[in-house]
Every structure is written in structure tokens, then in C-alpha cells.
Amino acid sequence: MPLPSIRTSRGVTLVEMSFVLLIIVVIVAMAFYSYKVYSGNPKHMEAALLAHEIKQDINLRHQTKRELPDPYVLSHVSQKTVSGAEVIRDGSSGVRVNVYLQGDSGNRGASSQVYTLYGNLVNDELAWVDCGKDCVKNAVDIPPAAAVPPAAGGNNKRGNGDTGTGGDGTGTGPGGAVIDPPTGIRIAVAPPEPPKPPAPPAKPEKPKFKVFTSRNNDPIWNDAEDAQVKCPQRCANEGGQWTGHWWTTEWNEHSVCQCKKAI
């Protein structure tokens, strides 16, 4: 025989009220546990908050631009105990957020990593894991970058530690590989194009001549000997040269010479 269902004045059963109270107890217990973990170590709590702030920025960038951020380093942050943080790309689908505490000497070399988040693209969405030292990739593990002078068309800008923004750290050298400073990955650069052969010299233009008829009024010549004697001089008088041709005009009044001159 089933137990009778007892309802309150508002129609809520005791079972439903018990379920709600159980959820409230679980939430309070989780909050108390988190407080117990971080209240004894405020440094870790500060590092965790900074790491999750960076994670939110990365999520927003991927949701709006559908891309992961370029690696960058926060070398100076407005925190009491955190000395810096960095974002490291892990292949084409992974990204790490490492947060460091201030060391005894106050420099980066004496810092120790205390908080690490790892995000990986799953079904085109970022899935994050709080993996502590299980997925640590310290900056000291990255080989030092060789000094590469900036070249035209490259982006050798380094990140600004005050703002946390930076370039991609890559550049194009004169036909060689360039090292990406944040990740130490060698990037293949295409060799420079060979110089183009010189253009062939322009062909000299042929001189242009104007052909004209001499304006002389000599009597009719009887043979070619008269033309060979008289035509060179007739053409020269008009600034030209004799072409070797002559004839008698059709009205039989006088003979003329054919001349040419450069124009």
C-alpha cells in the first residue's frame, strides 16, 4: 500500500521539498570546499582568477572571430602576488594558460608555475581542463629565440606586457627559416625570387625619307647621261639626294629628277 502524499498549502510534496533542499546542501558544500581550499592560500586563488579571466577572453575571441589567439606573455600584471601569465599555442587546436607567482627575487626566472588551464577544440568548441602540473609547459622549456632583424612584410612585433596584447612574433627573413619567439617553432620561409632578366634593347628605328620631284625648268634631256650629270646637283639644291630616277613631264616641256630627304 503506497504512502499517502502529503502536500503543503501551496501544493508542493515533501519529496519535492527534500530534493530542493538536497541541491541547496550540495551547492553550499561545494562553496565551502572552494573557500577552504583557497582561503588558506590567497596566492593560488589570485592565480586561478587571472587564469579564468584569460580563458573568458580566449572563448570570446573564438566565438566572434573563430580563431585562437596568438601566443603572448603578460610580464607585468596589476596583481599582488602573480608575477605574470602566458598563453601558449599547442598545435592547431590546443591552447594553454599558465600563471606564475612572484619568486623570492621578484624576477621571472625565480617564478614558479601555480595554475594551468588547457583548452582544446572539440566539435569546433573550446573544452577546458584545469590540469595543474599535469599539462605544464613552462616558458623555460621553450628554446631561446635567435635574434632576427625585422624584414619588409614581416611582423616581428613583440607583445606588450602591460596590456597583454602582442603580435604573432613571426617574420620573414632573406630566404631562411625564422624562429617564432613565443613558441620556438621554426617557420619555413620561401626563398627570394630570382631577379628578372633585363629587357631587350629597343630596335633602332629606320630613318624616314620624303620623296619629291625637283622643281627645275631644264629643257628636255636626250639621254641618261644628262640626268647623271644634272640630277645630283638639282636634288642637292633642294636639300635632298637623287634616287637615280628621272623623266620628262608629260607635256614635254622639261625633264625632272626624283629626290629624297630625311624627315
Buried (B, 14 or more C-beta within 10 A) or exposed (E): EEEEEEEEEEEEEEEEEEEEEEEEEEEEEEEEEEEEEBEEEEBBBBBBBBBBEBBEBBBEBBEEEEEBBBBBBBBEBEBEBBBBBBBBBBEEEBBBBBBBBBEEEEEBEEBEBBBBBBBBBEEEEBEBEBEEEEBEBBBEEBEEBEEBEEEEEBEBBEBBBEEBEBBBBBBBBEEEEBBBBBBEBEBEBEEEEEEEEEEEEEEEEEEEBEEBBBEBEBEEBEEEEBBEEBBBEBBEEBEBBBBEEBEBEEEEEEBBBBBBEEE
